[in-house]
Amino acid sequence: MYYALAKVAKEQFGLDEVAKEFIELGNQETNHGAFYASLNGRYPYDEKSFWQMVRGLSKAEYKGEGNVNQIADKLEQLGIDKKAVEQVRESALQEKHHGEKFLYLFCPLYTKS
């Protein structure tokens, strides 16, 4: 929500300083969520389970590329603004990039443990 408010503040109203403040709030809320998720046992603490989760996230990110592109295709068919469709397709490429980062940066560490 905070990042969306930042985007609107900046792009719609030219409020760069307000956007920066919303981004800072969003970063803080993200940290809060991570802390509480860890506290509630939502993430593994043993190394083997940790790396299994990372590997699973890599696969999900790769799959996300195709899923997001399907959304872009449907938006295009509906005649949604081309700029919005392009932004969705950019998100699809980012999903693939996330999967690559997981696979090439983190998964070699998993295989060593």
trRosetta pair geometry for C-beta under 8 A, 3 or more apart (Angstrom, degrees):
i j d omega theta_ij theta_ji phi_ij phi_ji
1 4 5.7 -57 -150 36 31 112
1 5 6.4 30 153 -18 65 105
1 26 7.7 -171 70 -102 57 98
2 5 5.6 -52 -148 37 33 112
2 6 6.4 38 150 -23 64 103
2 22 4.8 -180 -177 178 80 81
2 23 7.0 152 138 -92 104 22
2 25 4.7 -151 -138 94 144 100
2 26 3.3 -165 88 -69 125 90
2 29 6.2 149 -4 20 139 138
3 6 5.4 -48 -149 33 35 116
3 7 6.5 39 151 -22 64 102
3 22 7.2 157 -88 135 23 103
3 23 6.6 60 -106 -108 68 67
3 26 4.8 92 -49 -127 77 164
4 7 5.6 -50 -150 33 33 113
4 8 6.5 30 153 -14 65 105
5 8 5.8 -55 -146 39 33 109
5 9 6.1 36 155 -22 66 107
5 22 4.6 -145 95 -146 103 148
6 9 5.7 -54 -144 36 28 112
6 10 6.2 19 160 -12 64 110
6 18 7.8 -175 -122 119 59 69
6 19 4.2 91 -163 -157 77 73
6 20 7.5 113 -139 -44 114 16
6 22 3.7 -165 -69 87 86 121
6 23 4.8 75 -108 -52 159 79
6 26 6.9 -75 -17 -13 131 136
7 10 6.2 -63 -148 41 25 104
7 11 5.7 -3 169 5 66 119
7 19 7.3 101 -56 -135 19 113
8 11 6.5 -65 -125 51 22 92
8 12 5.0 -13 -171 15 65 126
8 13 7.2 40 144 3 69 101
9 12 7.2 -32 -84 49 8 90
9 13 5.6 -51 -156 51 44 115
9 15 4.2 -73 175 70 92 113
9 18 4.4 -127 -176 101 143 112
9 19 4.4 -173 87 -70 114 78
9 22 6.2 150 12 -1 143 142
10 13 7.6 11 -20 56 5 72
10 14 7.1 33 -164 -118 39 19
10 15 6.4 -101 -79 64 40 60
10 16 5.9 64 -118 -98 90 52
10 18 7.9 -164 -59 74 64 85
10 19 3.8 33 -53 -75 101 156
13 18 7.7 -15 89 56 125 140
15 18 3.8 -5 146 33 120 121
15 19 6.0 140 99 -25 75 85
16 19 5.5 -56 -149 34 30 115
16 20 6.5 33 154 -21 65 102
17 20 5.6 -47 -150 31 35 114
17 21 6.7 35 151 -18 63 103
18 21 5.7 -54 -154 35 34 112
18 22 6.5 34 150 -18 66 104
19 22 5.7 -55 -150 36 33 110
19 23 6.4 35 152 -20 66 104
20 23 5.6 -53 -150 34 32 113
20 24 6.5 34 151 -20 65 103
21 24 5.6 -50 -150 34 34 113
21 25 6.5 35 151 -18 65 103
22 25 5.6 -52 -149 37 35 113
22 26 6.3 39 150 -22 65 105
23 26 5.5 -53 -148 36 33 115
23 27 6.4 36 152 -21 65 102
24 27 5.7 -50 -149 33 32 112
24 28 6.6 32 152 -17 63 104
25 28 5.7 -55 -151 36 33 112
25 29 6.3 31 153 -18 66 107
26 29 5.7 -55 -145 38 32 110
26 30 6.3 37 153 -23 64 104
27 30 5.6 -52 -150 32 31 115
27 31 6.7 31 152 -17 63 103
28 31 5.7 -55 -154 36 33 111
28 32 6.5 37 148 -22 66 103
29 32 5.4 -47 -148 32 37 116
29 33 6.4 39 153 -20 66 103
30 33 5.7 -54 -150 35 31 112
30 34 6.5 32 152 -19 64 105
31 34 5.7 -52 -146 35 33 112
31 35 6.4 35 155 -21 65 105
32 35 5.8 -58 -152 35 30 111
32 36 6.4 18 157 -10 66 109
33 36 6.1 -60 -144 42 29 103
33 37 6.0 31 158 -21 66 110
34 37 5.8 -55 -142 37 28 111
34 38 6.3 26 158 -16 63 107
35 38 6.0 -61 -154 38 27 108
35 39 6.1 27 152 -20 65 111
36 39 5.3 -52 -140 39 34 116
36 40 6.1 25 160 -11 67 110
37 40 6.0 -63 -145 44 26 103
37 42 4.1 -68 -175 50 82 139
37 43 6.3 63 133 -18 100 104
38 41 7.8 48 178 -64 31 20
38 42 6.9 -79 -71 46 26 87
38 43 5.6 -36 -102 38 68 116
43 50 7.7 49 166 -112 91 79
43 53 7.1 143 -148 145 78 175
44 49 3.3 -145 -158 113 159 117
44 50 4.9 -144 88 -65 109 59
44 52 7.7 43 15 52 162 98
44 53 5.8 179 15 -20 118 134
45 49 7.7 23 44 66 36 123
45 50 7.4 13 -153 -59 6 108
46 49 4.9 73 68 18 90 106
46 50 6.8 -157 90 -16 41 91
47 50 5.3 -54 -146 32 32 118
47 51 6.4 22 162 -12 67 105
47 113 5.4 -120 145 177 128 151
48 51 6.3 -62 -152 39 27 101
48 52 6.4 29 152 -20 64 108
48 113 7.0 -156 -82 122 61 118
49 52 5.5 -53 -145 36 34 115
49 53 6.4 38 155 -21 65 103
50 53 5.9 -60 -159 33 28 110
50 54 6.6 26 147 -18 64 105
51 54 5.2 -46 -145 34 41 115
51 55 6.3 44 154 -20 68 100
51 106 7.8 -176 -132 155 80 97
51 107 7.7 113 -168 -124 98 53
51 109 7.1 -146 -112 102 120 86
51 110 3.5 146 -169 -121 129 101
51 113 6.2 168 -23 53 154 132
52 55 5.7 -51 -149 35 32 111
52 56 6.4 33 151 -18 63 106
52 110 7.8 138 -55 -149 39 131
53 56 5.6 -55 -149 38 32 113
53 57 6.4 36 152 -22 65 104
54 57 5.6 -53 -150 34 32 113
54 58 6.7 39 150 -25 63 100
54 102 6.1 -176 174 -160 83 103
54 106 5.1 -117 173 138 138 136
54 107 6.8 -172 120 -78 111 67
54 110 6.3 -160 72 -66 124 129
55 58 5.6 -48 -155 27 34 117
55 59 6.9 32 150 -15 64 102
55 102 7.7 152 -109 155 28 114
55 107 5.9 88 -96 -110 83 106
55 110 6.1 129 -53 -167 107 177
56 59 5.8 -53 -153 35 36 110
56 60 6.4 35 151 -19 67 106
57 60 5.5 -54 -146 38 35 113
57 61 6.2 38 155 -23 67 103
57 102 5.7 -155 99 -125 95 154
58 61 5.9 -54 -150 32 28 110
58 62 6.7 27 153 -16 62 104
58 99 5.2 97 -169 -151 62 68
58 102 3.4 -158 -91 109 91 130
58 103 4.8 120 -160 -60 137 76
58 106 7.5 -160 -64 65 121 115
58 107 6.4 -8 -42 -53 163 123
59 62 5.8 -55 -152 36 32 111
59 63 6.3 30 152 -16 66 108
59 99 7.3 88 -84 -136 10 112
60 63 5.6 -57 -147 40 32 111
60 64 6.3 47 149 -35 64 102
60 99 7.8 -166 72 -94 45 101
61 64 5.3 -44 -152 21 33 123
61 65 7.7 47 151 -29 57 86
61 95 5.3 -171 -172 -178 70 71
61 96 7.3 150 143 -99 88 17
61 98 4.0 -126 -156 98 141 104
61 99 3.5 -174 97 -65 105 80
61 102 6.1 139 26 6 143 136
62 65 6.2 -39 -171 8 39 111
62 95 7.5 155 -96 140 13 90
62 96 6.3 56 -124 -122 56 61
62 99 3.7 121 -56 -146 73 164
62 103 8.0 47 -52 -39 121 129
63 66 6.1 -57 -168 38 47 106
63 67 6.3 42 143 -17 75 111
64 67 5.4 -60 -143 42 37 112
64 68 5.8 33 162 -19 73 108
64 92 7.5 -168 130 -134 75 59
64 95 3.6 -130 103 -166 113 139
64 96 7.8 -149 77 -52 86 51
64 98 7.6 -1 56 58 139 125
64 99 7.4 180 36 -45 101 116
65 68 6.2 -61 -148 38 23 105
65 69 6.4 21 155 -17 61 110
65 92 4.8 86 -153 -179 61 81
65 93 7.1 64 -130 -87 105 25
65 95 4.5 -170 -67 87 63 112
65 96 4.1 45 -80 -58 139 92
65 99 7.3 -77 -25 4 113 136
66 69 5.7 -57 -146 38 30 111
66 70 6.5 36 153 -24 64 101
66 92 7.7 110 -44 -153 14 114
67 70 5.7 -51 -156 28 32 113
67 71 7.0 33 147 -17 62 100
67 95 8.0 -109 52 153 92 172
68 71 5.5 -48 -156 31 40 114
68 72 6.6 42 146 -20 67 101
68 88 6.3 -166 173 173 93 83
68 89 7.8 151 129 -109 101 30
68 91 5.4 -130 -174 104 148 100
68 92 3.8 -169 92 -87 116 83
68 95 5.7 156 4 -6 140 146
69 72 5.3 -48 -148 35 40 115
69 73 6.4 46 150 -24 66 99
69 89 6.6 55 -111 -119 75 73
69 92 4.6 78 -56 -128 79 159
70 73 5.5 -47 -150 31 34 115
70 74 6.6 33 152 -17 64 103
71 74 5.8 -56 -152 37 33 110
71 75 6.3 33 151 -19 66 106
71 88 5.9 -123 102 -177 104 136
72 75 5.6 -54 -147 37 32 113
72 76 6.3 36 153 -22 65 106
72 85 5.3 103 -160 -163 86 77
72 88 4.1 174 -87 105 93 119
72 89 4.8 86 -128 -64 163 77
72 92 6.5 -74 -14 -27 135 134
73 76 5.7 -56 -151 35 29 113
73 77 6.4 31 151 -20 64 105
74 77 5.5 -52 -148 35 34 113
74 78 6.4 29 153 -16 65 107
75 78 5.7 -60 -150 39 32 109
75 80 4.1 -51 -180 34 89 140
75 84 6.7 -118 168 112 142 106
75 85 5.1 -177 104 -97 119 90
75 88 6.2 115 26 17 153 161
76 79 7.7 47 176 -68 32 23
76 80 6.9 -73 -73 43 28 89
76 85 5.0 83 -73 -132 84 148
80 84 5.4 -81 147 77 110 128
80 85 5.8 135 88 -55 102 96
81 84 4.4 81 75 6 98 108
81 85 7.0 -171 94 -8 51 84
82 85 5.5 -55 -148 37 37 112
82 86 6.2 39 154 -21 69 104
83 86 5.7 -52 -149 35 31 113
83 87 6.5 33 151 -21 63 104
84 87 5.6 -53 -151 34 33 113
84 88 6.6 34 150 -19 65 102
85 88 5.7 -52 -152 34 34 112
85 89 6.5 34 150 -17 65 104
86 89 5.6 -54 -149 38 34 112
86 90 6.4 40 149 -23 65 102
87 90 5.4 -47 -149 32 35 116
87 91 6.7 41 148 -22 62 99
88 91 5.5 -48 -155 31 36 116
88 92 6.8 42 145 -23 63 98
89 92 5.3 -44 -154 27 39 117
89 93 6.9 40 149 -17 65 98
90 93 5.7 -50 -154 34 37 111
90 94 6.5 39 147 -20 65 104
91 94 5.4 -53 -150 35 36 115
91 95 6.6 44 150 -25 66 97
92 95 5.6 -46 -154 26 34 114
92 96 6.9 34 149 -15 63 101
93 96 5.7 -51 -155 35 37 112
93 97 6.4 41 147 -21 66 105
94 97 5.3 -51 -147 36 37 116
94 98 6.4 44 151 -24 66 98
95 98 5.6 -49 -152 30 32 114
95 99 6.7 33 149 -17 62 103
96 99 5.6 -54 -154 35 35 114
96 100 6.5 36 149 -20 66 104
97 100 5.5 -52 -149 35 34 113
97 101 6.4 37 152 -21 65 102
98 101 5.7 -53 -151 34 32 112
98 102 6.5 32 152 -18 64 104
99 102 5.7 -53 -150 36 32 112
99 103 6.2 26 155 -17 66 110
100 103 5.7 -59 -144 40 30 109
100 104 5.8 1 170 3 69 115
101 104 6.6 -68 -131 49 21 90
101 105 5.3 -12 -177 12 64 124
101 106 7.4 49 139 -5 67 101
102 105 7.0 -59 -111 50 10 90
102 106 5.3 -42 -157 39 51 122
102 107 6.6 64 145 -32 67 99
103 106 7.6 15 -23 50 6 80
103 107 5.2 -17 -150 9 40 135
104 107 7.2 7 -44 37 13 100
104 108 7.4 13 -171 -17 36 108
105 108 7.6 -98 163 25 13 100
106 109 5.7 -59 -168 32 46 114
106 110 6.8 49 142 -25 74 102
107 110 5.0 -43 -150 26 49 120
107 111 6.7 46 155 -20 71 97
108 111 5.9 -52 -151 32 38 109
108 112 6.9 40 151 -22 64 103
109 112 5.8 -56 -158 29 36 113
109 113 7.0 26 152 -17 67 106
110 113 6.2 -65 -156 33 33 105
